[in-house]
Structures are given as structure tokens and as C-alpha cells.
Amino acid sequence: MTFFESDIVQQEMEEIARLQEEIYGMVFKFPSMDKEEKMKHVELLSNLLKKQQVLYTRMSLSDDPEAKSMKENIMRSAQDLGFPPDVDIAYVFNNMTKVLDEMRGSIERS
């Protein structure tokens, strides 16, 4: 069985896709949301980030060629976003987590 044929991986990817769809459907409404809705949106982003981090870790531990290929694609995408070629993706996840924490604080203060 390949990495992507695993029931666990398929369930994780389906959940990631579901969260992405829900988040993208609300992203342009964010400025007009009330405080509670904004906090819910940030929590959805946080959940998505955690699930992506777990999936990335699983890919990193896998010997499956498809998993390695997807990991390389993620690294290229990070470079396209301006990160250096040797960036540790854990660093990217940590920075994104900090941004979400800052968003939570900003929403709470408003």
C-alpha cells in the first residue's frame, strides 16, 4: 500500500480539504464578521494548520516516492512564497502559528 492509499492519510486529506473549503468560503467575509465569527475563523485556520503539519510530518517519515514528491512540491511552494531553499518547514509552521496567535490577540482586544 502506498502512502496515499492509507485510510488514515486519506481521512486526513479529506478533512484538510473540507477545512480549506470552509475557510476559503469565509475569507472575504472576514472584515465584516463579528468578534465571535472572527475567532471561529481563526480556530478553523489553526485546526487546518495543525492537520497540515501532521500530514507533512507523516510525509517526511515516509519512504513512499509519492510522499517524497509531495514533500518536495511543498518545499518548492515555500520557496515561491519567498522562503530560502533550505528553510525548515517546521519554522514555517511555527511562524504561521505565531501569526494566528497574534490574530487572536488582536481580535480579543477589538
Rosetta silent file (secondary structure, phi, psi, omega in degrees, C-alpha in Angstrom):
SEQUENCE: MTFFESDIVQQEMEEIARLQEEIYGMVFKFPSMDKEEKMKHVELLSNLLKKQQVLYTRMSLSDDPEAKSMKENIMRSAQDLGFPPDVDIAYVFNNMTKVLDEMRGSIERS
SCORE:     score description
SCORE:     0.000 S_00000001
   1 L     0.000  136.022  178.401    0.000    0.000    0.000 S_00000001
   2 L   -83.594  167.548 -179.245    1.290    3.445   -0.890 S_00000001
   3 H   -53.196  -47.139 -174.437    1.330    6.419    1.448 S_00000001
   4 H   -80.209   -7.346  174.677   -1.742    7.987   -0.133 S_00000001
   5 H   -87.501  -11.811  179.457   -3.710    4.723   -0.093 S_00000001
   6 L   -62.081  133.895  178.822   -3.590    4.618    3.698 S_00000001
   7 H   -58.506  -41.261 -179.032   -7.047    5.078    5.258 S_00000001
   8 H   -63.617  -46.363 -179.748   -5.602    7.447    7.862 S_00000001
   9 H   -64.274  -42.128  178.540   -3.875    9.601    5.258 S_00000001
  10 H   -62.187  -42.093  178.117   -6.993    9.679    3.083 S_00000001
  11 H   -63.595  -42.438  178.784   -9.132   10.744    6.061 S_00000001
  12 H   -62.400  -43.937 -179.061   -6.618   13.464    6.980 S_00000001
  13 H   -66.911  -37.008  176.046   -6.529   14.760    3.420 S_00000001
  14 H   -64.266  -41.714  179.093  -10.327   14.792    3.211 S_00000001
  15 H   -66.548  -40.099  176.700  -10.511   16.745    6.473 S_00000001
  16 H   -61.403  -44.869  179.471   -7.869   19.186    5.232 S_00000001
  17 H   -63.208  -40.569  178.994   -9.831   19.689    2.004 S_00000001
  18 H   -63.512  -45.915  179.200  -13.055   20.215    3.968 S_00000001
  19 H   -63.522  -42.659  178.987  -11.427   22.784    6.243 S_00000001
  20 H   -60.174  -43.375  179.550   -9.846   24.583    3.289 S_00000001
  21 H   -62.520  -44.584  179.336  -13.189   24.788    1.538 S_00000001
  22 H   -63.629  -43.151 -179.251  -14.905   26.149    4.656 S_00000001
  23 H   -66.429  -47.595 -178.927  -12.150   28.688    5.263 S_00000001
  24 H   -63.036  -31.346  178.303  -11.967   29.858    1.660 S_00000001
  25 H   -68.486  -19.955 -177.039  -15.729   30.287    1.627 S_00000001
  26 H  -109.471  -11.538 -169.017  -15.478   32.742    4.523 S_00000001
  27 H   -58.748  -39.007 -177.577  -12.191   34.524    3.891 S_00000001
  28 H   -78.473  -13.206  177.182  -13.615   37.530    2.046 S_00000001
  29 H   -87.935   -8.868 -173.575  -16.280   37.987    4.718 S_00000001
  30 H   -51.317  -47.791 -178.076  -13.664   38.277    7.466 S_00000001
  31 H   -59.017  -29.432 -177.085  -13.633   42.111    7.663 S_00000001
  32 H   -96.582    2.173  179.453  -17.410   42.210    8.223 S_00000001
  33 L   -74.321  152.641  172.542  -17.531   39.361   10.747 S_00000001
  34 L   -80.871  175.523 -174.520  -18.281   39.986   14.382 S_00000001
  35 H   -56.936  -44.880 -178.466  -15.751   39.102   17.071 S_00000001
  36 H   -64.092  -42.804  179.596  -17.124   35.597   17.655 S_00000001
  37 H   -65.550  -39.689  178.015  -17.155   34.764   13.949 S_00000001
  38 H   -63.584  -41.963  178.945  -13.587   36.021   13.544 S_00000001
  39 H   -64.011  -39.433  178.003  -12.413   33.869   16.453 S_00000001
  40 H   -63.059  -41.701  179.252  -14.145   30.847   14.916 S_00000001
  41 H   -62.146  -43.919  178.889  -12.427   31.566   11.610 S_00000001
  42 H   -64.738  -37.123  177.495   -9.012   31.782   13.292 S_00000001
  43 H   -65.912  -38.464  175.221   -9.705   28.496   15.099 S_00000001
  44 H   -62.070  -43.049  177.323  -10.526   26.855   11.771 S_00000001
  45 H   -61.090  -42.046  179.253   -7.237   28.180   10.392 S_00000001
  46 H   -63.250  -44.013  177.707   -5.429   26.827   13.442 S_00000001
  47 H   -62.612  -42.494  178.268   -7.028   23.399   13.048 S_00000001
  48 H   -60.936  -46.645 -179.230   -6.113   23.357    9.360 S_00000001
  49 H   -59.656  -43.532  179.089   -2.523   24.288   10.134 S_00000001
  50 H   -62.630  -42.787 -179.997   -2.216   21.519   12.742 S_00000001
  51 H   -66.787  -38.948  177.274   -3.597   18.920   10.340 S_00000001
  52 H   -64.905  -38.804  179.758   -1.271   20.088    7.578 S_00000001
  53 H   -64.827  -42.617  178.011    1.668   19.889    9.965 S_00000001
  54 H   -62.884  -45.238 -179.744    0.780   16.311   10.943 S_00000001
  55 H   -63.039  -41.670  178.557    0.410   15.293    7.294 S_00000001
  56 H   -62.132  -41.732  178.185    3.735   16.936    6.421 S_00000001
  57 H   -62.546  -42.783  177.055    5.418   15.077    9.279 S_00000001
  58 H   -60.344  -43.031  178.454    3.952   11.798    8.041 S_00000001
  59 H   -62.423  -39.868 -179.179    5.266   12.556    4.536 S_00000001
  60 H   -63.998  -30.839 -178.042    8.685   13.342    5.978 S_00000001
  61 H   -88.715   -9.223 -175.305    8.810    9.967    7.715 S_00000001
  62 L   -88.144  147.505  173.316    7.618    8.009    4.702 S_00000001
  63 L   -95.553   -1.996 -177.383    9.794    6.229    2.163 S_00000001
  64 L   -64.879  129.603 -179.196    6.983    6.284   -0.386 S_00000001
  65 H   -58.878  -35.660  179.159    8.097    8.048   -3.612 S_00000001
  66 H   -67.864  -38.886  178.006    4.753    9.861   -3.932 S_00000001
  67 H   -65.655  -42.051  178.166    5.031   11.208   -0.383 S_00000001
  68 H   -63.024  -39.678  179.136    8.597   12.350   -1.061 S_00000001
  69 H   -64.290  -43.445  178.879    7.431   14.042   -4.262 S_00000001
  70 H   -64.862  -39.175  177.864    4.640   15.885   -2.470 S_00000001
  71 H   -61.130  -42.682  177.383    7.087   16.993    0.233 S_00000001
  72 H   -62.572  -38.924  177.305    9.383   18.376   -2.484 S_00000001
  73 H   -63.002  -38.872  177.821    6.412   20.228   -4.017 S_00000001
  74 H   -64.558  -41.686  178.251    5.673   21.777   -0.630 S_00000001
  75 H   -62.565  -42.134  177.867    9.287   22.893   -0.340 S_00000001
  76 H   -63.758  -39.673  178.150    9.114   24.462   -3.819 S_00000001
  77 H   -62.737  -39.898  177.584    5.880   26.235   -2.873 S_00000001
  78 H   -62.454  -40.319  177.161    7.568   27.645    0.229 S_00000001
  79 H   -64.545  -39.087  177.729   10.377   28.958   -1.978 S_00000001
  80 H   -61.941  -28.118  178.571    7.790   30.505   -4.312 S_00000001
  81 L   -84.825   -0.428  175.393    6.456   32.357   -1.272 S_00000001
  82 L   105.312    2.372  177.539    9.918   33.781   -0.624 S_00000001
  83 L   -78.277  148.267  179.102   11.361   31.322    1.879 S_00000001
  84 L   -66.199  155.549 -176.594   15.001   30.287    1.348 S_00000001
  85 L   -57.834  -29.607 -176.756   15.615   26.891   -0.305 S_00000001
  86 L   -98.221   17.548 -177.736   16.952   25.346    2.901 S_00000001
  87 L   -64.577  140.020  173.984   14.113   26.528    5.141 S_00000001
  88 L   -83.520  122.406 -177.015   12.872   24.058    7.715 S_00000001
  89 H   -61.696  -27.140  174.921    9.129   23.711    7.154 S_00000001
  90 H   -58.883  -36.300  176.439    8.718   23.387   10.940 S_00000001
  91 H   -62.392  -42.126  178.831    9.934   27.009   11.067 S_00000001
  92 H   -63.345  -46.841  178.660    7.190   27.977    8.602 S_00000001
  93 H   -60.933  -41.881  179.379    4.544   26.178   10.667 S_00000001
  94 H   -63.654  -41.481  178.434    5.795   27.844   13.862 S_00000001
  95 H   -66.133  -38.823  178.194    5.669   31.289   12.268 S_00000001
  96 H   -65.315  -37.439  176.820    2.173   30.669   10.960 S_00000001
  97 H   -62.940  -41.192  177.918    1.108   29.603   14.445 S_00000001
  98 H   -62.385  -41.098  178.524    2.526   32.854   15.845 S_00000001
  99 H   -61.387  -43.405  178.743    0.568   34.851   13.253 S_00000001
 100 H   -64.828  -38.297  176.569   -2.644   33.093   14.287 S_00000001
 101 H   -63.084  -39.656  177.385   -1.877   33.798   17.958 S_00000001
 102 H   -65.863  -39.059  177.060   -1.377   37.466   17.082 S_00000001
 103 H   -62.285  -44.334  178.119   -4.678   37.477   15.205 S_00000001
 104 H   -57.806  -46.350  179.788   -6.438   36.010   18.246 S_00000001
 105 H   -61.579  -42.330  179.333   -4.938   38.714   20.466 S_00000001
 106 H   -63.081  -42.195  179.770   -5.917   41.448   18.049 S_00000001
 107 H   -66.139  -42.461 -179.322   -9.490   40.167   17.839 S_00000001
 108 H   -63.096  -35.472 -179.127   -9.770   39.887   21.629 S_00000001
 109 H   -75.964  -19.841 -175.732   -8.536   43.483   22.027 S_00000001
 110 L   -80.431    0.000    0.000  -11.020   44.880   19.489 S_00000001
